[in-house]
């Protein structure tokens, strides 16, 4: 008998299909870039709201609909007139107002000795705080002096992405929106993944009448209008963040179940499944060890496409007032608000839309990349 | 003496850039084809024989690159642009492929698929093209071509489809026909018909044929000259007669000797029957659902009785669709059947899954396709030990691994392969893994469902030897299902010939081979083992 023993020069541990796919994915630049973008977005969503300078629900009534800008508010040229108008009531002569960083100072003089209480006029304004009088030499004002310098801290705020119609910082709201949208996308997809894969694999593997009944149930659920279903859920359980991803997961798993069932039907005829049957492997183990791992390729791809779909569905629900509630927000909600302010405040639409588009692009590119990487025909 | 070379290939190289670097599939081959001549390119899978021809036709996969020279009547083909190539391929040089099931578009009638290229390439009017198509179908021996021209591909048998493919290739009266394993997917009797047809057409139309195959039996009867390829190189070339008479290269000699030889020693006559089937019937229901009552029945196996004794090998022979695989599976209770099946004196006709489970250990199955029968996401170790996990769940992991390396060594593999995945192995190695999976449970009966059909001849021989060794070492009984009579002859002591679900003839191997009684058996034998050439006028000038 001829012995064809394999040479031992080959590496002892083989490359699995998964590792092969990983190598292929890593060579796909668009997919790698998308993965990095997604990781950055996820990081921004998780950590961003803690690092952002403004809480997402803080309202600044004096800064309603301020456009996006790198400069801090109030602007430099707006500070002097404001300071002037605050000081006017003190009835002193005001010299040239100098703004430097976060302080504003102005020399003042009066016929009578300066009353230290005039600082209150300044403090009364929202813009200024910690107003104090100083002598011209920079030291504390001596009693009875008729001229000195009034110094106040300016409270300057930066709104990189501008503020919304209620005076809330858009950047902070986008960050929390990323968090909510990604969370809903991922959780809803995970839920539909669990339900759909298990249901589809069982229906497809058992086949026959059971398959028929199980898939007709899916058909019936398909025919339920999504919005109606969500309204029902909201009526029964009240508005709740968890409810949104349950609702989305509950409708999206139907697609997943169909895909997995189709896969299972073809996999079931594969000889390795028949071989397992001939070995006497119990049904549950065949589904777990042979069917599901081999069906995962298309499933992974579908999930990456499901995440954006869930995000979009969530925006729809939030837009209809069934989803995320103020002051919490999501990207879809932000876009809806932006759309209604489009004419006067384009930034309210542009920034959330760009963020969502980037996220969806990245997810879709990654999905494409995964499909190419997992496609065994490319081998 | 020598005619002008029609197709002249010099130093042709084909490279593929893959994940693991550049792979050289063809390493500089020379080849000449003269008009009205049949040249065979022989080699095992992966020898680059198909890729060389694909390169000439400009049909390489996207990651392939050809260099060197291939000229057709002085016209260089390598590096020729798409439009230049299109003028030659499809009209002057045409190709037929291995798989007749997939090379016709299932959505169009064959007439349309035949007519369209004629209308496009030669500007024939639709009516004239149709007349020509019918003529062509007649030429390739399709019965009733006037009616058949309006059939869809699925209405034709595999052999008829291959005939249609040949008709398509002949439509523009080519000079060169490249046939890439045109008969490998067909049954032996059909194979003989197709080859006779090709030989006839050649003498009628006077074209040159490049015949790519791994089957030396065909080459001997069909080709004028032979090129033997191995690992991208031509190791030997000669006229067919002299090559077969005195092969000079050791590889050619090895290929020629690769026919499975030897006989199995029959079991002692008093050995008890192990697996018996009496009047086994298998019917499949076709169609029918919730809303339709009409159900057709297909009788895959009709009243078959088999008795397999300990240590015996029964060969089940028949063409595709004869029900031989179904019978094998019915005996293992893997498809529902009627009739009595007894295993080790126990009636298992009505045993359900749970009752069968303890018996599965003793009843094993090895499949035809070594690429489909191993789960691609499990390591070899996991695949081989799966049976142990089912039947001996209490066995500790290290003992399982020990058993796995034992059985891997027994089938001729290094136990270190246990950590690798099936896609890293060749067909023969995979089949060894599949055999190891069956053997680890120490079965009594193994049903071998065409275990060698997908393998190269030399590998076939190794697998046959391995199976015979395992049988004598463990006293196994085999049910050996195959359409390949040479392999069956080397494996079986008893042969059952099946046709359309019925047992046509049965008897000891030698009796069947030496004096077949039924016409069907005779025609099978003639198609497979006859050595007469398909062509009576060799075109050697």
Interface residues (C-beta under 8 A of the other chain):
Chain A: X1 X2 X3 X4 X5 X6 X8 X10 X12 X13 X14 X15 X16 X17 X18 X20 X23 X24 X212 X270 X271 X272 X274 X275 X276 X277 X278 X279 X280 X281 X282 X283 X285 X289 X290 X293 X294 X376 X379
Chain B: X19 X290 X332 X334 X353 X356 X357 X358 X359 X360 X361 X363 X364 X365 X367 X368 X369 X372 X373 X374 X375 X376 X377 X378 X379 X386 X387 X390 X391 X412 X413 X414 X416 X417 X419 X420 X421 X423 X424 X428 X429 X434 X437 X441 X462 X465 X466 X469
